[in-house]
């Protein structure tokens, strides 16, 4: 499912114009990304939690040459689903 599919479904079920729904969906995603970039945790009840996790530096291996390569530390976004989502997916 793409963002466009979400917009079409919400617009169809609510009767709002697609352009208005698209603005709201995009602004929602922008707010989530902005909060994550500030290091904040996003908790959406019954859906899940988005948060930033710091990965440690490690030694990787170049698959072509087999040579060891240092991999620097980095931040990644992790998602943990909420109870309601877990139940509905079962």
Secondary structure, 3 states (H helix, E strand, C coil): CCHHHHHHHHHHHHCCCHHHHHHHHHHHHHHHHHHHHCCCCEEECCCEEEEEEEECCEEEECCCCCCEEEECCEEEEEEEECHHHHHHHC
